[in-house]
Amino acid sequence: MVAPVLLVIAAAAAGDDKVASAINALEELLHKGSPALAAYEHHVIFLKRAQQEEAVGAVDGRGS
């Protein structure tokens, strides 16, 4: 993911039509997604749900 960002910076420094092309390439990569990023997002959701269930359990007196 670093390479497309560097491409955008380099194109912006060049000051030509490569900027639009680089931004389009970066947006395409972002739309495709990343398996590692998706796994991380799922893990964060899992942790938040576990934390919420623990908080509800504490309020209901079911333990912590």
C-alpha positions in Angstrom: 0.0 0.0 0.0 3.0 2.3 0.5 4.0 2.1 -3.2 0.7 3.7 -4.5 1.0 6.5 -2.0 4.6 7.2 -3.1 3.4 7.2 -6.7 0.8 9.9 -5.8 3.5 12.0 -4.1 5.9 11.6 -7.0 3.2 12.5 -9.5 2.1 15.5 -7.6 5.8 16.7 -7.5 6.0 16.2 -11.2 2.9 18.4 -11.6 1.3 16.7 -14.6 -1.6 14.4 -15.5 0.1 11.5 -13.7 -1.6 12.8 -10.5 -5.1 11.9 -11.6 -3.9 8.5 -12.8 -2.1 7.8 -9.6 -5.1 8.8 -7.5 -7.3 6.6 -9.6 -4.9 3.7 -9.1 -4.9 4.3 -5.3 -8.7 4.5 -5.1 -9.0 1.2 -7.1 -6.7 -0.5 -4.6 -8.6 0.8 -1.7 -11.9 -0.4 -3.2 -10.5 -3.9 -3.7 -9.6 -4.1 -0.1 -7.0 -6.0 1.8 -7.5 -9.5 3.3 -5.3 -8.4 6.3 -7.3 -5.3 6.8 -10.6 -7.2 6.6 -9.4 -9.7 9.2 -8.3 -6.9 11.5 -11.7 -5.2 11.2 -13.5 -8.5 12.0 -11.2 -9.0 15.0 -12.0 -5.4 16.2 -15.7 -6.1 15.9 -15.3 -9.4 17.8 -13.5 -7.6 20.6 -16.1 -4.8 20.8 -18.9 -7.3 20.9 -17.2 -9.3 23.7 -16.7 -6.0 25.7 -20.3 -5.1 25.2 -21.5 -8.5 26.3 -19.3 -8.3 29.4 -20.7 -4.9 30.2 -24.3 -6.2 29.8 -23.5 -9.2 32.0 -22.1 -6.9 34.7 -25.2 -4.8 34.7 -27.5 -7.8 34.7 -25.5 -9.3 37.6 -24.4 -12.3 35.6 -20.7 -11.7 36.4 -17.9 -10.0 34.6 
